[in-house]
Amino acid sequence: MIVTEASPASQAEWDAFVRAAPGGSFLQSWGWGEFQRAAGFPITRLMARNGVSSHHSQLTTHRSDIQGVCLCIRRPLPLRRFSLYAPWGPVLRGDLSMGDMIAVLMALAGAFRAHLQGGGVFARVEPKLPEESGITHALNAAGFTRSVRSIQPKDTRVLDLTQSEDDLLRAMHPKTRYNIRLARRHGAVVAEETTPRGLRIFFALASEVARRERFRYHPNHYYETLLQTLAPLAMLTVLIARHQDLPLAGSLLVHFGDTVTYAYGASSSRRKHVMAPHLLHWESILRAKAEGAARYDFFGVAPPGASVVHPWFGISRFKQGFGGVAEQYVGAADLIADAALYRAVEIGRSLRALLR
């Protein structure tokens, strides 16, 4: 198994592989790597092939098919240390045997260890695969251990957009259907505003949510960089719902492969009777369907059986009203390079979480 760093010439090959793989997502796309780089985080793109290198080196040319890819983001830690993070990665071929899956992960683990030299504490992976895929066993066999926390959602809901519009409506909770129609009767409208102005409107709504719910959003420059890097690739759409020209809700949708993902959303507490968020989601679904997407990912819900005290309980109930099916992934696993510092980092994060 040969692991190489992908060159810019590999962009089309990389994205084609990620689109076709069962665990592929926008978070492992070439464009997402460019966004992370523009946001100030060094990245590495690793490709695992079951072939022979022409010079027996990880950095030389090679032959054979891709078995797996992994976009790794370098994140800073205290004391000039760092970690590597693969959001919903690595992405593996869907037809690998257990032995082949372990071989690919072991090869990637070797590349991680090389990139962790010089101050790296751990590498965190987060495959977008269910438990029944066998990925947890393969990760353990390759030297990874289950992480105490996941960064990306382990649970989500996905809507099948190959259904007709009527079937989508029938599958909704009756109250959700009613609220969509109510929003239209009130005169709410949804428009695409994938522009700096639209982004400013979204950030104003997000700032209101942050104050109201004590919820943490990214800083404004994060979304500005997102727009600058993903919009030219036709990967980002900004939608704003208004009532009588007053912005009431907004969303950032990310497009990749056959999936449109509701990546970020925010809504105002003003004129709640208009039900603008319901219309915003429905219009997002209809636009995704019209452009040929097969899946609409709500990108995160509370786990099954979560109580009303779960921080995502309310938004999860809202999302479930639109129908769809639940998907659950294995969560994060870590390859530890410095056990003492790794424990210190995790204890520090736990303490900060308690103090918030």
SEMI-14074 format. One record per residue (C-alpha): x, y, z. Coordinates in steps of 0.02 Angstrom, whole numbers, plus 50000, padded with zeros to 5 digits. Layout:
+-------+-------+-------+
:     x :     y :     z :
+-------+-------+-------+
:     X :     Y :     Z :
...
+-------+-------+-------+
This chain:
+-------+-------+-------+
:     x :     y :     z :
+-------+-------+-------+
: 50000 : 50000 : 50000 :
: 50073 : 50167 : 49946 :
: 50021 : 50332 : 50027 :
: 50062 : 50492 : 49934 :
: 50020 : 50674 : 49953 :
: 49897 : 50729 : 49819 :
: 49957 : 50862 : 49698 :
: 49844 : 50999 : 49624 :
: 49834 : 50893 : 49466 :
: 49739 : 50762 : 49568 :
: 49590 : 50875 : 49607 :
: 49468 : 50796 : 49484 :
: 49521 : 50620 : 49530 :
: 49507 : 50660 : 49716 :
: 49332 : 50732 : 49705 :
: 49271 : 50593 : 49591 :
: 49328 : 50464 : 49719 :
: 49250 : 50556 : 49867 :
: 49085 : 50578 : 49774 :
: 49074 : 50393 : 49733 :
: 49128 : 50323 : 49902 :
: 48994 : 50277 : 50030 :
: 49070 : 50387 : 50165 :
: 49111 : 50535 : 50053 :
: 49055 : 50710 : 50099 :
: 49092 : 50893 : 50068 :
: 49205 : 50892 : 50222 :
: 49329 : 50783 : 50126 :
: 49310 : 50874 : 49959 :
: 49452 : 50966 : 49874 :
: 49357 : 51129 : 49895 :
: 49341 : 51107 : 50083 :
: 49528 : 51087 : 50093 :
: 49551 : 51250 : 49999 :
: 49431 : 51335 : 50120 :
: 49530 : 51271 : 50270 :
: 49693 : 51329 : 50194 :
: 49620 : 51501 : 50160 :
: 49557 : 51507 : 50340 :
: 49736 : 51488 : 50399 :
: 49749 : 51301 : 50435 :
: 49885 : 51199 : 50347 :
: 49815 : 51046 : 50260 :
: 49879 : 50882 : 50193 :
: 49789 : 50773 : 50067 :
: 49837 : 50590 : 50078 :
: 49797 : 50460 : 49945 :
: 49816 : 50273 : 49977 :
: 49839 : 50161 : 49825 :
: 49863 : 49976 : 49812 :
: 50008 : 49994 : 49692 :
: 50194 : 50008 : 49672 :
: 50285 : 50173 : 49674 :
: 50404 : 50204 : 49529 :
: 50539 : 50261 : 49653 :
: 50479 : 50173 : 49812 :
: 50444 : 50339 : 49895 :
: 50288 : 50415 : 49970 :
: 50315 : 50571 : 49865 :
: 50344 : 50494 : 49693 :
: 50227 : 50440 : 49555 :
: 50138 : 50274 : 49561 :
: 50014 : 50164 : 49473 :
: 49849 : 50081 : 49524 :
: 49680 : 50128 : 49593 :
: 49639 : 50236 : 49743 :
: 49591 : 50136 : 49897 :
: 49564 : 50283 : 50014 :
: 49592 : 50470 : 50035 :
: 49605 : 50583 : 50186 :
: 49602 : 50772 : 50201 :
: 49697 : 50815 : 50361 :
: 49689 : 50985 : 50442 :
: 49828 : 51040 : 50559 :
: 49755 : 51122 : 50715 :
: 49862 : 51216 : 50843 :
: 49879 : 51161 : 51024 :
: 49964 : 51248 : 51171 :
: 50153 : 51246 : 51190 :
: 50179 : 51253 : 51001 :
: 50108 : 51079 : 50981 :
: 49975 : 51027 : 50855 :
: 49851 : 50893 : 50807 :
: 49789 : 50826 : 50641 :
: 49604 : 50814 : 50608 :
: 49509 : 50726 : 50468 :
: 49327 : 50787 : 50467 :
: 49217 : 50641 : 50412 :
: 49372 : 50555 : 50349 :
: 49461 : 50455 : 50292 :
: 49353 : 50404 : 50143 :
: 49375 : 50223 : 50089 :
: 49320 : 50122 : 49939 :
: 49153 : 50041 : 49972 :
: 49202 : 49867 : 49914 :
: 49352 : 49838 : 50028 :
: 49365 : 49677 : 50126 :
: 49402 : 49690 : 50311 :
: 49583 : 49645 : 50278 :
: 49598 : 49777 : 50143 :
: 49513 : 49907 : 50254 :
: 49639 : 49873 : 50392 :
: 49783 : 49882 : 50267 :
: 49726 : 50053 : 50203 :
: 49704 : 50121 : 50380 :
: 49873 : 50054 : 50434 :
: 49955 : 50138 : 50285 :
: 49867 : 50302 : 50325 :
: 49917 : 50284 : 50509 :
: 50098 : 50272 : 50454 :
: 50078 : 50434 : 50355 :
: 49994 : 50517 : 50505 :
: 50141 : 50469 : 50617 :
: 50262 : 50545 : 50492 :
: 50163 : 50707 : 50487 :
: 50150 : 50712 : 50677 :
: 50338 : 50719 : 50696 :
: 50403 : 50884 : 50762 :
: 50268 : 50922 : 50890 :
: 50112 : 50826 : 50843 :
: 50011 : 50755 : 50988 :
: 49876 : 50652 : 50901 :
: 49780 : 50627 : 50739 :
: 49590 : 50620 : 50749 :
: 49488 : 50534 : 50615 :
: 49299 : 50531 : 50601 :
: 49240 : 50414 : 50461 :
: 49064 : 50448 : 50399 :
: 49020 : 50265 : 50410 :
: 48898 : 50164 : 50517 :
: 48951 : 50037 : 50647 :
: 48895 : 49892 : 50536 :
: 49026 : 49939 : 50407 :
: 49159 : 49862 : 50519 :
: 49258 : 50024 : 50523 :
: 49277 : 50024 : 50714 :
: 49361 : 49853 : 50712 :
: 49473 : 49908 : 50569 :
: 49523 : 50067 : 50659 :
: 49566 : 49972 : 50818 :
: 49669 : 49849 : 50717 :
: 49763 : 49993 : 50637 :
: 49811 : 50069 : 50806 :
: 49672 : 50197 : 50834 :
: 49575 : 50214 : 50997 :
: 49399 : 50281 : 51019 :
: 49398 : 50467 : 51056 :
: 49309 : 50538 : 51207 :
: 49221 : 50664 : 51094 :
: 49168 : 50685 : 50914 :
: 49177 : 50849 : 50822 :
: 49057 : 50818 : 50677 :
: 48880 : 50756 : 50711 :
: 48867 : 50569 : 50744 :
: 48680 : 50574 : 50711 :
: 48588 : 50660 : 50570 :
: 48432 : 50648 : 50463 :
: 48436 : 50632 : 50275 :
: 48292 : 50665 : 50158 :
: 48273 : 50564 : 49997 :
: 48249 : 50694 : 49859 :
: 48210 : 50566 : 49725 :
: 48032 : 50567 : 49791 :
: 47901 : 50679 : 49712 :
: 47858 : 50844 : 49793 :
: 47690 : 50774 : 49844 :
: 47772 : 50623 : 49926 :
: 47892 : 50736 : 50021 :
: 47746 : 50837 : 50087 :
: 47648 : 50681 : 50135 :
: 47797 : 50615 : 50234 :
: 47807 : 50772 : 50341 :
: 47729 : 50795 : 50511 :
: 47557 : 50878 : 50484 :
: 47609 : 51027 : 50589 :
: 47762 : 51055 : 50479 :
: 47655 : 51055 : 50322 :
: 47535 : 51176 : 50404 :
: 47675 : 51295 : 50455 :
: 47747 : 51298 : 50279 :
: 47578 : 51348 : 50209 :
: 47552 : 51472 : 50350 :
: 47718 : 51557 : 50309 :
: 47664 : 51577 : 50128 :
: 47494 : 51647 : 50180 :
: 47585 : 51775 : 50287 :
: 47683 : 51828 : 50133 :
: 47855 : 51761 : 50183 :
: 47976 : 51738 : 50039 :
: 48144 : 51652 : 50018 :
: 48279 : 51717 : 49902 :
: 48455 : 51665 : 49860 :
: 48584 : 51794 : 49915 :
: 48752 : 51711 : 49890 :
: 48839 : 51880 : 49904 :
: 48936 : 51976 : 50037 :
: 48774 : 52068 : 50078 :
: 48679 : 51905 : 50102 :
: 48819 : 51842 : 50212 :
: 48810 : 51998 : 50321 :
: 48624 : 51969 : 50343 :
: 48655 : 51789 : 50392 :
: 48789 : 51839 : 50516 :
: 48673 : 51967 : 50597 :
: 48544 : 51829 : 50621 :
: 48677 : 51711 : 50688 :
: 48737 : 51843 : 50810 :
: 48559 : 51863 : 50875 :
: 48547 : 51674 : 50903 :
: 48715 : 51674 : 50992 :
: 48655 : 51808 : 51114 :
: 48484 : 51732 : 51138 :
: 48534 : 51549 : 51156 :
: 48712 : 51570 : 51220 :
: 48762 : 51472 : 51066 :
: 48935 : 51486 : 50988 :
: 48950 : 51529 : 50804 :
: 49108 : 51552 : 50702 :
: 49175 : 51730 : 50685 :
: 49122 : 51833 : 50535 :
: 49284 : 51807 : 50440 :
: 49255 : 51618 : 50442 :
: 49095 : 51640 : 50340 :
: 49177 : 51770 : 50228 :
: 49315 : 51645 : 50186 :
: 49183 : 51511 : 50158 :
: 49097 : 51622 : 50031 :
: 49258 : 51672 : 49945 :
: 49319 : 51493 : 49923 :
: 49162 : 51386 : 49900 :
: 49046 : 51503 : 49802 :
: 49161 : 51508 : 49648 :
: 49158 : 51317 : 49649 :
: 48967 : 51316 : 49651 :
: 48975 : 51231 : 49820 :
: 48888 : 51363 : 49927 :
: 48716 : 51444 : 49927 :
: 48655 : 51578 : 50048 :
: 48465 : 51583 : 50070 :
: 48372 : 51719 : 50166 :
: 48189 : 51712 : 50218 :
: 48102 : 51881 : 50235 :
: 47935 : 51949 : 50287 :
: 47897 : 52123 : 50221 :
: 48083 : 52146 : 50185 :
: 48132 : 52101 : 50364 :
: 48259 : 51956 : 50367 :
: 48193 : 51821 : 50483 :
: 48297 : 51666 : 50443 :
: 48449 : 51617 : 50343 :
: 48545 : 51462 : 50294 :
: 48709 : 51415 : 50213 :
: 48691 : 51261 : 50103 :
: 48842 : 51162 : 50043 :
: 48830 : 51065 : 49880 :
: 48939 : 50915 : 49844 :
: 48905 : 50759 : 49742 :
: 48724 : 50704 : 49756 :
: 48698 : 50791 : 49924 :
: 48648 : 50964 : 49982 :
: 48690 : 50994 : 50165 :
: 48607 : 51118 : 50281 :
: 48776 : 51168 : 50354 :
: 48732 : 51326 : 50451 :
: 48568 : 51409 : 50497 :
: 48500 : 51551 : 50604 :
: 48333 : 51633 : 50637 :
: 48266 : 51788 : 50723 :
: 48149 : 51788 : 50871 :
: 48048 : 51926 : 50787 :
: 47883 : 51884 : 50700 :
: 47892 : 51702 : 50751 :
: 47709 : 51683 : 50702 :
: 47764 : 51697 : 50519 :
: 47851 : 51527 : 50529 :
: 47993 : 51584 : 50415 :
: 48114 : 51444 : 50463 :
: 47990 : 51313 : 50402 :
: 47974 : 51396 : 50232 :
: 48163 : 51420 : 50223 :
: 48194 : 51233 : 50244 :
: 48058 : 51186 : 50121 :
: 48126 : 51305 : 49990 :
: 48301 : 51235 : 50023 :
: 48235 : 51060 : 49992 :
: 48144 : 51111 : 49833 :
: 48298 : 51201 : 49764 :
: 48409 : 51051 : 49803 :
: 48286 : 50936 : 49715 :
: 48274 : 51052 : 49564 :
: 48462 : 51052 : 49541 :
: 48464 : 50861 : 49538 :
: 48524 : 50820 : 49713 :
: 48468 : 50651 : 49781 :
: 48494 : 50687 : 49966 :
: 48462 : 50833 : 50084 :
: 48564 : 50816 : 50243 :
: 48500 : 50909 : 50397 :
: 48678 : 50894 : 50467 :
: 48655 : 50848 : 50648 :
: 48517 : 50795 : 50766 :
: 48512 : 50735 : 50946 :
: 48543 : 50547 : 50967 :
: 48394 : 50429 : 50979 :
: 48310 : 50437 : 51149 :
: 48386 : 50606 : 51195 :
: 48290 : 50695 : 51333 :
: 48221 : 50872 : 51328 :
: 48377 : 50937 : 51414 :
: 48487 : 50889 : 51267 :
: 48548 : 51051 : 51186 :
: 48491 : 50991 : 51014 :
: 48321 : 50925 : 51070 :
: 48219 : 51072 : 51002 :
: 48308 : 51091 : 50836 :
: 48305 : 50902 : 50812 :
: 48116 : 50896 : 50835 :
: 48102 : 51038 : 50708 :
: 48208 : 50943 : 50581 :
: 48117 : 50778 : 50610 :
: 47956 : 50865 : 50560 :
: 48017 : 50866 : 50379 :
: 48034 : 50676 : 50374 :
: 48187 : 50586 : 50315 :
: 48280 : 50440 : 50392 :
: 48404 : 50436 : 50534 :
: 48587 : 50400 : 50500 :
: 48715 : 50364 : 50634 :
: 48904 : 50358 : 50616 :
: 49041 : 50282 : 50724 :
: 49115 : 50446 : 50785 :
: 49295 : 50493 : 50813 :
: 49451 : 50389 : 50843 :
: 49625 : 50449 : 50886 :
: 49801 : 50396 : 50841 :
: 49904 : 50454 : 50989 :
: 50084 : 50509 : 50968 :
: 50113 : 50585 : 51142 :
: 50006 : 50501 : 51274 :
: 50045 : 50621 : 51417 :
: 50007 : 50778 : 51317 :
: 49854 : 50695 : 51241 :
: 49781 : 50666 : 51414 :
: 49822 : 50845 : 51464 :
: 49736 : 50914 : 51308 :
: 49578 : 50812 : 51338 :
: 49570 : 50859 : 51523 :
: 49591 : 51042 : 51476 :
: 49450 : 51032 : 51349 :
: 49335 : 50947 : 51475 :
: 49368 : 51083 : 51604 :
: 49334 : 51222 : 51479 :
: 49170 : 51138 : 51431 :
: 49116 : 51133 : 51613 :
: 49155 : 51316 : 51638 :
: 49052 : 51376 : 51488 :
+-------+-------+-------+
